[in-house]
Amino acid sequence: MTARSVGLPSTVRGDGLPERVTIWEVGARDGLQNESSVVDVAVKLEFLDRLADAGLSVLEATSFVHPKWVPQLADAEQLLAGLKQREGVSYPVLVPNERGLDRALAAGVRHIAIFGSATETFANKNLNRTLDEQFAMFEPVVSRARTEGLDVRAYVSMCFGDPWEGHVEPAQVVSVGTRLLDMGCSQLSLGDTIGVATPGQVEAVIGGFPTVDNLAVHFHDTYGQALSNTLAALRCGVTTVDSSAGGLGGCPYAESATGNLATEDLVWMLDGLGIQHGVNLDALVATSAWMAERLGRPSPSRVVRALAG
């Protein structure tokens, strides 16, 4: 699959929207971690390099989770050692616990992310902790990281629905998120892990926080709502959006989940709204088409499919 030259959508600037959005690209970590066949580290490195060439300024590179749980990311140290880091580009890594932080510090990482839960059941299944116990696990990680001068982001999963508990109350999400921010995390990414959110629910959750300045959103497109939910978040004042090049990634907790919001689909919408983002769509489409060939299947992104032939 090769990309052809494309134009841009017609631009109609809407009221109440941010002038600029930061795209937090998760394709190399969240996008690839569920691949059944291990992707060679050289391919991952070229993927990251191509994404940087396309203008993305935040590239979540890998995770220091135990290789037993995510074999795809067992090459974290090797990948970071081979990474051509660029000025103006951040390469965060996911750190699950203090052992992961030790590895991150040894690798010279300057930006980490932790991964919490908004629900009791998912905290137990994913972290082997109760909802309250997860904070005791995260506190020394955040404290040590901040002492070492690292920036710390917090993900909160299951913010809009949980496959075991069903609906999640906005107040519960706000409570969990506030505790993580108070702990010292600089940004909170609200995750729709199983892709069940709708725009009104997004507004209700975001509206529960006293400020949106340190909030980001992370939507999955299981029910085709990721872009509409993103637009709702933008109208609430959120200016950081997580997405995955080519729509890579899936959710193991929802049948027929189609994975993360595709970065190309996000860029097309932002271009149409006249919102700046710094990404070259031609280069991004070409990159996702290139990765799709290496994975041996078409890209899930609608924009990639429309523009690459």
C-alpha positions as MATLAB code, in Angstrom:
seq = 'MTARSVGLPSTVRGDGLPERVTIWEVGARDGLQNESSVVDVAVKLEFLDRLADAGLSVLEATSFVHPKWVPQLADAEQLLAGLKQREGVSYPVLVPNERGLDRALAAGVRHIAIFGSATETFANKNLNRTLDEQFAMFEPVVSRARTEGLDVRAYVSMCFGDPWEGHVEPAQVVSVGTRLLDMGCSQLSLGDTIGVATPGQVEAVIGGFPTVDNLAVHFHDTYGQALSNTLAALRCGVTTVDSSAGGLGGCPYAESATGNLATEDLVWMLDGLGIQHGVNLDALVATSAWMAERLGRPSPSRVVRALAG';
ca = [
       0.000    0.000    0.000;
       1.505    3.323   -1.066;
       0.252    6.802   -0.289;
      -0.762    9.301   -2.961;
      -0.491   13.054   -2.601;
      -3.539   14.501   -0.879;
      -5.098   17.851   -0.315;
      -6.788   19.047    2.840;
     -10.454   19.120    3.813;
     -12.361   22.376    3.582;
     -11.787   24.429    6.713;
     -14.687   25.828    8.697;
     -13.577   27.256   12.008;
     -15.985   26.492   14.844;
     -16.618   28.555   17.953;
     -15.296   27.445   21.327;
     -12.427   25.334   19.982;
      -8.723   25.511   20.883;
      -6.298   27.158   18.474;
      -3.847   24.260   18.737;
      -3.926   20.612   19.844;
      -1.038   18.409   20.939;
      -1.319   14.911   19.489;
       0.056   12.299   21.889;
       1.030    9.483   19.517;
       0.733    6.021   21.119;
       1.151    3.793   18.054;
       4.585    2.429   18.899;
       3.506    1.388   22.409;
      -0.255    1.020   22.791;
      -0.709    0.344   19.090;
       1.794   -2.479   18.793;
       1.545   -4.093   22.225;
      -1.357   -6.364   21.268;
       0.240   -7.664   18.061;
       0.451  -11.459   18.200;
       3.663  -11.585   16.152;
       6.667   -9.788   17.594;
       7.621   -6.773   15.496;
      11.365   -6.471   14.941;
      13.020   -3.670   16.879;
      14.461   -2.230   13.654;
      10.911   -1.830   12.302;
       9.802   -0.136   15.530;
      12.740    2.265   15.347;
      11.988    3.167   11.738;
       8.326    3.599   12.655;
       9.243    6.103   15.376;
      11.632    7.890   13.040;
       8.983    8.197   10.334;
       6.433    9.484   12.854;
       8.896   12.156   13.963;
       9.497   13.054   10.299;
       5.735   13.525    9.945;
       5.833   16.232   12.615;
       4.546   14.423   15.692;
       6.174   15.890   18.787;
       5.125   13.330   21.421;
       5.877    9.692   20.625;
       5.158    7.169   23.356;
       7.967    4.763   22.602;
       7.572    1.626   24.717;
       6.791    0.233   28.153;
       8.842   -1.214   30.991;
       6.133   -3.680   31.931;
       7.425   -7.199   32.661;
       8.057   -9.074   29.371;
       5.946  -11.969   30.651;
       2.834   -9.787   30.410;
       3.628   -7.902   27.192;
       6.179   -9.904   25.139;
       5.910   -7.384   22.284;
       7.674   -4.766   24.425;
      10.398   -6.998   25.856;
      12.905   -5.090   23.713;
      12.368   -1.777   25.561;
      16.018   -1.251   26.511;
      17.225   -2.236   23.046;
      14.732    0.105   21.396;
      15.653    3.084   23.565;
      19.364    2.455   23.025;
      18.838    2.572   19.258;
      16.413    5.507   19.211;
      17.512    8.627   17.328;
      16.082   11.173   19.710;
      15.370   14.597   18.268;
      15.239   18.049   19.720;
      11.657   19.087   20.241;
      10.343   15.510   20.312;
       9.394   13.776   23.570;
       9.603    9.973   23.917;
       7.608    8.953   27.022;
       7.588    5.362   28.266;
       5.011    3.532   30.361;
       6.245    2.534   33.825;
       4.061    0.141   35.857;
       5.929    0.113   39.170;
       9.222    0.913   40.926;
      11.094   -1.829   39.086;
       9.929   -0.299   35.831;
      11.103    3.091   37.046;
      14.536    1.634   37.837;
      14.770    0.425   34.236;
      13.559    3.766   32.885;
      16.140    5.706   34.884;
      18.907    3.353   33.780;
      17.863    3.958   30.165;
      18.010    7.724   30.578;
      14.275    8.272   30.145;
      13.041   11.778   31.041;
       9.278   11.353   30.675;
       7.218    8.485   32.090;
       3.576    7.505   32.348;
       1.763    5.382   34.921;
      -1.432    3.455   34.242;
      -4.226    3.492   36.825;
      -7.843    2.394   36.937;
     -11.088    4.213   37.647;
     -12.802    0.993   38.748;
     -12.275   -1.582   41.468;
     -12.549   -4.619   39.203;
     -10.074   -3.448   36.582;
      -7.592   -2.369   39.264;
      -7.756   -5.907   40.598;
      -7.478   -7.607   37.212;
      -4.851   -5.329   35.670;
      -2.807   -4.233   38.679;
      -3.588   -6.951   41.243;
      -4.534   -4.133   43.619;
      -7.716   -2.685   45.036;
      -8.787    0.743   43.837;
      -7.206    2.334   46.912;
      -4.098    0.115   46.918;
      -3.091    1.310   43.449;
      -2.246    4.723   44.892;
       0.162    3.184   47.399;
       1.882    1.465   44.461;
       2.088    4.636   42.381;
       3.148    7.094   45.092;
       6.813    6.015   45.377;
       7.079    5.823   41.577;
       5.802    9.370   41.119;
       7.758   10.738   44.079;
      11.078    9.218   42.959;
      10.518   10.203   39.340;
       9.803   13.827   40.272;
      12.860   13.899   42.530;
      14.924   12.718   39.546;
      13.473   15.528   37.437;
      11.212   13.340   35.308;
       7.831   14.438   34.052;
       5.021   12.029   34.995;
       1.763   11.489   33.154;
      -1.091    9.379   34.555;
      -3.456    7.296   32.485;
      -6.791    6.375   34.024;
      -8.534    3.473   32.312;
     -12.239    2.561   32.317;
     -13.330    6.192   32.746;
     -16.572    5.786   30.802;
     -17.506    2.143   31.173;
     -16.165   -1.128   32.557;
     -16.938   -4.583   31.072;
     -17.541   -6.012   34.562;
     -19.042   -3.047   36.423;
     -20.871   -1.316   33.585;
     -21.449    2.441   33.846;
     -18.798    4.421   35.722;
     -19.944    7.496   37.612;
     -18.127   10.720   36.643;
     -17.535   11.499   40.318;
     -15.572    8.278   40.672;
     -13.336    9.204   37.728;
     -12.788   12.680   39.142;
     -11.881   11.230   42.544;
      -9.279    8.850   41.103;
      -7.881   11.440   38.712;
      -7.618   14.131   41.367;
      -5.655   11.821   43.660;
      -3.165   11.134   40.861;
      -2.777   14.822   40.048;
      -2.365   15.673   43.716;
       0.322   12.989   43.883;
       2.423   15.009   41.434;
       1.396   13.850   37.957;
       1.522   16.726   35.485;
      -1.157   15.400   33.142;
      -4.119   13.037   33.357;
      -5.247   11.060   30.322;
      -8.887    9.936   30.583;
      -9.237    6.593   28.854;
     -12.315    5.086   27.210;
     -10.705    1.659   27.352;
     -13.589   -0.285   25.811;
     -14.842    2.481   23.530;
     -18.348    2.882   24.968;
     -18.362    6.635   25.675;
     -20.674    9.111   23.979;
     -20.240   12.901   23.773;
     -22.608   13.833   26.605;
     -20.822   11.433   28.921;
     -17.477   12.926   27.905;
     -18.746   16.391   28.786;
     -20.011   15.139   32.155;
     -16.684   13.549   33.127;
     -14.520   16.464   31.990;
     -16.918   18.930   33.553;
     -16.388   17.305   36.945;
     -12.787   18.498   37.116;
     -12.044   22.007   38.375;
      -9.839   22.730   35.346;
      -9.115   21.107   31.993;
      -5.577   22.480   31.747;
      -3.950   19.186   32.762;
      -6.408   16.806   31.094;
      -5.977   14.680   27.981;
      -8.329   12.167   26.352;
      -7.740    8.663   25.034;
     -10.610    7.194   23.030;
     -11.112    3.797   21.443;
     -13.335    3.501   18.385;
     -15.168    0.273   19.257;
     -18.586    1.792   18.566;
     -17.447    4.452   16.094;
     -17.590    7.263   18.656;
     -13.915    8.236   19.016;
     -13.993   11.322   16.791;
     -17.310   12.628   18.113;
     -16.049   12.124   21.654;
     -12.827   13.940   20.777;
     -14.790   16.891   19.393;
     -16.807   17.007   22.610;
     -13.571   17.073   24.622;
     -12.155   19.873   22.446;
     -15.303   21.919   23.015;
     -14.717   21.438   26.751;
     -11.239   22.963   26.337;
      -9.051   19.851   26.259;
      -5.950   20.419   24.102;
      -4.118   17.063   24.267;
      -5.519   14.055   22.398;
      -4.061   10.544   22.367;
      -4.171    8.660   19.074;
      -2.437    5.850   17.210;
      -1.004    6.057   13.700;
      -3.102    3.965   11.350;
      -5.536    3.126   14.148;
      -3.186    0.451   15.470;
      -4.142   -1.266   18.682;
      -7.056   -3.168   20.072;
      -8.897   -3.619   23.309;
      -8.734   -7.124   24.815;
     -11.805   -6.407   26.951;
     -14.333   -5.696   24.200;
     -15.383   -8.041   21.441;
     -14.836   -6.582   17.956;
     -13.004   -3.556   19.341;
     -11.375   -1.645   16.528;
      -8.648   -0.107   18.605;
      -7.388    3.388   19.166;
      -8.501    6.575   17.492;
      -6.459    6.754   14.281;
      -4.082    9.712   14.168;
      -4.877   10.319   10.481;
      -8.607   10.501   11.204;
      -7.902   12.950   14.009;
      -5.645   15.101   11.800;
      -8.275   15.226    9.040;
     -10.872   16.481   11.520;
      -8.485   19.021   13.075;
      -7.575   20.327    9.621;
     -11.258   20.740    8.797;
     -11.760   22.703   12.010;
      -8.744   24.924   11.408;
      -6.959   23.669   14.535;
      -3.161   23.638   14.377;
      -1.280   20.424   15.193;
       2.014   20.433   13.277;
       1.555   17.095   11.494;
       2.050   16.485    7.766;
      -0.843   14.282    6.688;
       0.884   12.994    3.520;
       3.880   11.785    5.523;
       1.686   10.288    8.222;
      -0.483    8.355    5.758;
       2.657    7.047    4.036;
       4.036    5.918    7.392;
       0.878    4.044    8.361;
       0.664    2.461    4.906;
       4.287    1.342    5.325;
       3.561   -0.178    8.749;
       0.406   -1.887    7.469;
       2.522   -3.667    4.855;
       4.880   -4.903    7.558;
       2.014   -6.147    9.691;
       0.451   -7.841    6.680;
      -3.019   -6.291    6.848;
      -4.828   -3.092    5.836;
      -4.791   -0.116    8.162;
      -7.997    0.301   10.209;
      -7.816    4.073    9.682;
     -10.532    5.334    7.359;
      -8.363    8.221    6.200;
      -5.431    5.924    5.413;
      -7.733    3.662    3.422;
      -9.178    6.639    1.557;
      -5.846    8.245    0.740;
      -3.505    5.291    0.248;
      -3.914    3.007   -2.722;
];
